[in-house]
């Protein structure tokens, strides 16, 4: 399966047999399948897809993420690039209501620093991007146990229904308001302010977040 972001072609190994071909929801495959994501011949990250497990929601995990992308003969930063935006958008589209995206951030220094310093996940560099993709609940796995649990990662969940949208946003709103009383960094204050504006819009019309995963 291919994803094209401007002039970069991202390939998930396995071609048309990749586990997310045709979408995660409704897949007949069971358990967890792991694949490699490459940009040309350059490894970009690994992805694990869990779907079809009875009584459990689907999830995608992006891990072993390379902090630099090889484009031709030069290296560019992956984080905050068009490629990162394309990758997050691409994989989030395969997740339905209640499904989860895990994104490793241990080499994402900006996100890591912000989360360690107490920035609410939704206003962190990575969390802000995921909020824009329809995720409303976040958990920062800042104490990683290793093994199957993996490294430092941010978990983001899509809401199941309008009640969950409102509940998640209300909780995040209170956290952001408390945070803004003390925060002095302009970049994170700006993100938090934008999140609060978007939250107010979503609280009035929460169904907007549910349309993609109910179609």
C-alpha positions in Angstrom: 0.0 0.0 0.0 1.3 3.4 -0.9 0.8 6.9 0.5 2.1 9.9 -1.6 3.0 13.0 0.3 4.0 15.7 -2.2 7.1 14.1 -3.8 7.7 11.4 -1.3 6.2 8.0 -1.8 5.6 6.0 1.4 5.3 2.3 1.1 4.0 -0.2 3.6 5.7 -3.6 3.0 3.5 -6.4 1.8 2.0 -4.3 -1.0 -1.7 -5.0 -1.6 -1.6 -7.6 1.1 -0.7 -5.0 3.8 -3.0 -5.4 6.8 -4.7 -2.0 6.3 -5.6 -2.5 2.7 -9.3 -2.0 2.6 -9.4 -0.5 6.1 -9.2 -1.8 9.5 -12.9 -1.8 10.4 -14.5 -5.0 9.1 -11.2 -6.8 8.4 -11.3 -10.6 8.9 -7.7 -10.8 10.1 -7.3 -11.5 13.8 -4.7 -10.4 16.3 -1.7 -8.1 15.7 0.2 -7.7 12.4 3.4 -5.7 12.1 4.7 -4.0 9.0 7.5 -1.7 8.0 6.9 1.8 6.5 9.5 3.0 4.0 10.2 6.1 1.9 11.8 4.6 -1.2 14.5 2.2 0.2 14.8 4.2 3.5 13.1 2.8 6.6 10.8 5.4 8.1 9.1 3.5 10.9 7.3 0.3 11.9 3.6 0.0 12.3 1.5 -2.5 14.3 -2.1 -3.1 13.4 -4.6 -4.8 15.8 -8.0 -5.6 14.4 -10.8 -8.1 14.4 -10.3 -9.0 18.1 -13.6 -9.9 19.7 -14.7 -7.3 22.2 -11.7 -5.0 21.6 -11.4 -1.9 19.6 -8.9 -1.7 16.8 -5.6 0.2 17.1 -2.6 1.2 15.1 0.8 1.8 16.7 3.6 3.8 15.0 7.0 3.1 16.5 10.7 3.0 15.9 10.2 6.3 14.1 13.3 7.7 12.4 13.8 11.3 13.3 15.2 12.1 9.9 13.9 11.4 6.4 16.3 10.7 3.5 15.1 12.6 0.5 17.5 12.0 -2.4 21.0 12.6 -1.1 19.9 14.8 1.8 18.4 14.3 5.3 15.4 16.3 6.5 13.6 16.3 9.9 10.6 14.0 10.1 8.9 15.7 13.0 6.8 18.8 12.0 7.3 17.9 8.3 4.7 17.4 5.6 5.6 13.7 5.6 4.7 13.4 9.3 1.4 15.2 8.7 0.7 12.9 5.8 1.5 9.7 7.8 -0.7 10.7 10.7 -3.6 11.6 8.4 -3.2 8.5 6.4 -3.3 6.1 9.3 -6.0 7.9 11.3 -8.4 7.5 8.4 -8.4 3.7 9.0 -9.6 4.1 12.6 -13.3 4.2 13.5 -15.2 5.4 16.6 -13.5 4.2 19.7 -10.4 3.1 17.9 -6.9 4.0 19.1 -3.7 5.4 17.6 -0.4 5.0 19.6 2.5 7.2 18.5 6.0 6.7 19.9 7.6 10.1 20.8 10.9 9.3 22.5 12.9 10.8 19.7 10.4 13.6 19.2 12.3 16.0 21.5 9.8 18.9 21.4 6.8 16.7 22.3 8.9 14.9 24.9 10.1 18.1 26.5 6.6 19.6 26.6 5.0 16.5 28.1 7.7 16.2 30.7 7.2 19.9 31.7 3.5 19.4 32.3 1.9 20.5 29.0 -1.5 18.8 28.6 -1.2 16.1 25.9 -3.8 17.8 23.7 -1.7 21.0 23.6 1.6 19.3 23.0 3.2 19.3 19.5 2.0 15.8 18.7 -1.2 15.9 20.6 -2.3 19.1 18.8 -1.9 17.3 15.5 -3.9 14.3 16.6 -6.7 16.5 18.1 -7.0 18.1 14.6 -7.5 14.6 13.2 -10.6 13.8 15.4 -9.0 12.3 18.6 -10.4 13.6 21.9 -8.9 11.4 24.6 -5.2 11.2 25.3 -2.9 9.2 27.6 0.8 9.9 27.9 2.8 6.7 28.5 5.7 8.5 30.0 6.7 5.6 32.2 7.5 3.0 29.6 7.9 -0.6 30.8 9.6 -1.8 27.7 8.9 -5.2 26.1 5.5 -5.4 24.5 4.5 -2.0 26.0 7.3 -0.4 23.9 8.9 3.0 24.5 7.4 6.5 25.4 4.3 7.0 23.4 1.2 9.1 23.2 -2.2 7.3 22.9 -5.1 9.0 21.3 -8.6 7.7 21.1 -11.5 8.6 18.8 -14.9 9.1 20.6 -17.7 6.6 20.4 -20.6 9.0 20.6 -21.7 12.6 21.3 -21.7 12.0 25.0 -18.1 10.9 24.9 -17.1 13.9 22.8 -18.6 16.3 25.3 -17.1 14.4 28.3 -13.6 14.2 26.9 -13.6 17.8 25.8 -15.0 19.0 29.1 -12.2 17.3 31.0 -9.5 18.6 28.6 -11.0 22.1 28.7 -10.6 22.3 32.5 -7.0 21.0 32.3 -6.1 23.5 29.6 -7.7 26.4 31.5 -5.7 25.5 34.7 -2.6 25.1 32.6 -3.0 28.6 30.9 -3.0 30.3 34.3 0.6 29.3 34.8 2.1 28.7 31.3 4.4 31.4 29.8 5.7 29.8 26.7 4.0 31.5 23.7 4.0 28.5 21.4 2.2 26.2 23.8 -0.1 29.0 24.9 -1.0 29.6 21.3 -1.8 25.9 20.7 -3.8 25.7 23.9 -5.8 28.7 22.8 -6.6 27.2 19.4 -7.7 24.0 21.0 -10.1 25.8 23.3 -11.6 27.7 20.3 -12.1 24.4 18.4 -13.5 22.7 21.5 -16.2 25.4 21.8 -17.2 24.7 18.2 -17.3 20.9 18.8 -19.3 21.2 22.0 -22.0 22.9 20.0 -21.9 20.3 17.2 -20.1 17.1 18.4 -21.6 15.0 15.6 -18.9 16.5 13.3 -16.3 14.2 14.9 -18.5 11.1 14.5 -19.3 11.4 10.8 -16.0 9.9 9.5 -16.2 6.8 11.7 -19.9 6.2 11.2 -19.8 6.2 7.5 
